[in-house]
Amino acid sequence: MEKTMEPVTVDQRLLKPAVGLINRLHYPQKFALISVCFLLPLGLAIFLLLSEIQGQIQFAQLEQQGLAYLRPLHQLQQTVLTEPLTPLGSSHWQFPAEQLAQAQNRWGKKLGTATDYGVLAQALSTPPEAQKINPEQILQAIAVLSTKVGDQSNLILDPDLDSYYLMEALLLKLPQLQTDLAQLGTIIASHSGSGLSPTEESQLLVIKAQLTQLRESLIKHLGVAFTHNANQQLQPRVSNGLYGLANALEALEQSLTRVIAGQIKLDDPALSQQSQWNLLNSLHFWRMLSPELDQLLSERIQRFQQRQWLLSTFVLATLAIAAYLFWGFYASVMVTIASLSSAAEKMVAGSQTKAVELQTQDEMAEVVHAFNTVADALCRLTEKLQDENLRLEAEIDITRQLQQMLMPSEKELAAVAGLEIAGFMESATEVGGDYYDVLQTNGQVRISIGDVTGHDLESSLVMIMAQTALRTLLEHGVTDPVKLLSAMNRTIYENTRRMGSSKNMTLSLLQYEAGLIRLSGQHEEVLIIRSTGETEQIDTFELGFPLGLEQDISAFVTEREISLNSGDLAVLYTDGITEAMNSKREFYGIERLQTVLSLHRHQTPEEIRHQAIADLKHFLGNQPQEDDVTLLILKQK
């Protein structure tokens, strides 16, 4: 008997080393090897995930440390702004200075603030004669140190919008506001009592503009923080303070306007009181926001810790269950092997003639019944092929329905201002590759027509891709024809390559607005039928490149403008019309189409469409339609 060799497949060649290794091992060794290969990447993935969560926790904790460092800095700034004439040696300075020194001792090394803190400490050092402070020098040192703390403690990189804008207010906006108010107080105090000098007027204009900008920025950004606060508790606790400060600042801005206009004097006591009140109010608002930010950071840390705990618990529980099931699987396999081995020995010895019946229902049990199930398997295969044919027919029907659903409705066409539009599309088979659409997005009208190579299921899928990509890009504000067609081309190119298809399509895009058409993309010629009877053929060959052939077509895309007057027609079509052939093998041709369109140009687009399609059907006679037919009539009102 001649021995035949079955051909070795690619999969078998690839699996040969693995099969050879597994065949050399006993089952305990197989399970151990598979367990190690499974647990190593799983352990690495869990380690990386837990490390990422721990990194987020440490990130938020560092932000909390930076916020805690800023509190004594703010208290020191408040003392400088509200009591600038107090000697450095007094108790007013001692408390914030001590608190700041404690913050530096606790977090200074991690935040890297030693140098900047040293500059501030030197400015705060009390000379023997207890001289009064230099406010500008100390405020400058505080600002530098605050910026360093914000940078080093991740506050400036906060990932959540609510805590980010609280941080921005604490670290940037409110200190700048307090500095501007202190400068305003200095200008008021140093005023001579006469009219405003040019320098004073310029300073007041700058301060007023900065106060307006800071007030509006605080309202806008904290409003965003309120909106993105998960538990919606931030706004009730902060809004009264915010709007109180904003109203007070607005009143101060109005007073500064009156000072600049000469309606009130700069040394008016009410203005000085307003300035001082706004300064105290901003300092109070800083103290109000600080614990709110700290609470948000604490809640974030708590959420990450809960995730860490839940993940660890879930992983351990899952691993325990997996280990239990894995051990049960191993035990089941060993019992099955033992049963088969015992039965084989008995059958060899002749002590058992009945077929072995195993309790398991896995693949090993199927081996015993394999020969008895061959006929049944063949029957099931036949039924499966029948079901596959029914499924394929259903998929084609669904695709055809999708194509029809994606077509623009009569209501959509009627909603286009300035144009009367009528469209027609008929596939040569169950599904086709022709495409046209009329889209209105963001107040702009986009009209498109295209033709995919072939008219089968793949062609219809490419058509649906094009419609979906175009609508998505327009909805996201992409209107430039180069970017629009290039993005569509990349989508179709990558998808057809993934499908293993060589399909491509021509596509022309028209942007219409008030009688002006901007045409781009390569397709059939656009026909212009003037109300006077004159005709034009607009060649689109130089306006683009077929989609799906090359990965990048941006260098080929250009644009051309076409003006339409009242009664003019713009006609778009696919080659299923012009290249239609009758029984004499004659082409319908573009000249015949132009003649029909020109003859009926004064009728409505629906009537023109009807006349053109009727003439095409008459030309074909009994000859079947070999290609998809699409016609789009645009008439300027």
SULVEN-V544845 format. One record per helix or strand of 2 or more residues. SS is the DSSP state (2 for helix, 1 for strand). FROM is the first residue (numbers start at 1). LEN is the number of residues. If there is no record, write none. Layout:
BEGIN
ss=(SS & SS)
from=(FROM & FROM)
len=(LEN & LEN)
END
This chain:
BEGIN
ss=(2 & 2 & 2 & 2 & 2 & 2 & 2 & 2 & 2 & 2 & 2 & 2 & 2 & 1 & 1 & 1 & 2 & 2 & 1 & 1 & 1 & 1 & 2 & 2 & 1 & 1 & 2 & 2 & 2 & 1)
from=(10 & 27 & 91 & 114 & 135 & 155 & 161 & 198 & 234 & 269 & 363 & 371 & 410 & 419 & 434 & 444 & 457 & 481 & 505 & 516 & 526 & 535 & 541 & 554 & 559 & 569 & 575 & 590 & 605 & 629)
len=(14 & 56 & 21 & 11 & 18 & 3 & 30 & 30 & 27 & 81 & 6 & 36 & 5 & 8 & 8 & 9 & 19 & 19 & 9 & 5 & 4 & 4 & 3 & 3 & 5 & 5 & 4 & 10 & 16 & 8)
END
